[in-house]
């Protein structure tokens, strides 16, 4: 233990100088980390699930993100297709909720058998998810998941998916408050034209 007060002061000064030297030498990395933290804090919080558990929602979203991928633009994840499913499970798909939850639990077991130590589908890499989904293509759970992914990505945003009209932008669909005539040849007779 240091008993001389000047030695303690000298030690503290040297330690402070070393700390400042390290801080200044790594200033770029610190600035980048602070910028990233500020950006992350400014992002809106993801919506919480109402009818799905957080684990089930994350696993379903991971699977949906491989059905309509984000390779060349936004996909099912950005469109919030999982939130369409979450809302649907509280309304018109309510009778199917137990079956969907059971199917996801079974898929988790299958993934854990294939990749030991796997506790969730969301933890799998995109390549693993693709391989896993290829093995599921013939089953009814995959057909239902595929259908819900497509609908959730492209349906009316008021139903819970298609966030920020991502799906419609992919299709080139314009949101217009009202479509005005002339529509085309198919409505010529009702309009009194021939």
Residue pairs with C-beta under 8 A, 6 or more apart in sequence:
2 8
2 11
23 30
47 80
47 83
48 54
49 56
49 57
49 83
49 86
50 86
50 87
50 90
51 86
51 87
51 89
51 90
51 97
52 60
52 82
52 85
52 86
52 89
52 101
53 101
55 120
56 101
56 104
57 82
57 86
58 120
58 121
58 122
59 104
59 107
59 108
59 120
59 121
59 122
60 82
60 85
60 104
60 145
61 76
61 77
61 81
61 82
61 122
62 120
62 121
62 122
62 124
62 129
63 107
63 121
63 129
63 133
63 145
63 149
64 76
64 77
64 81
64 82
64 145
64 148
64 149
64 152
65 75
65 76
65 77
65 129
66 126
66 129
66 130
66 133
67 76
67 133
67 145
67 146
67 149
67 150
68 75
68 76
68 79
68 81
68 149
68 150
68 153
69 75
69 76
70 77
70 78
73 170
74 166
74 169
74 170
75 153
76 82
76 149
76 152
76 153
78 163
78 164
78 166
79 152
79 153
79 154
79 161
79 162
79 163
79 166
79 167
80 152
80 160
80 161
80 162
80 163
81 148
81 149
81 151
81 152
81 153
81 161
82 152
83 152
83 160
83 161
83 163
84 148
84 151
84 152
84 155
84 159
84 160
84 161
84 162
85 93
85 100
85 148
85 152
85 160
85 161
86 160
87 159
87 160
88 148
88 159
88 160
89 96
89 97
89 100
93 100
96 144
100 141
100 144
103 141
103 144
104 121
106 141
107 121
107 132
107 136
107 141
108 118
108 119
108 120
108 121
110 132
110 135
111 118
111 121
111 124
111 128
111 132
112 118
112 119
114 132
115 124
115 128
118 124
121 129
121 132
124 132
133 142
136 142
151 161
152 160
152 161
152 162
153 161
153 162
153 166
153 167
153 170
154 161
154 162
154 167
154 168
154 170
154 171
155 161
155 162
155 167
156 162
157 163
157 164
157 165
161 167
162 168
165 175
168 174
168 175
181 187
181 191
182 191
188 194
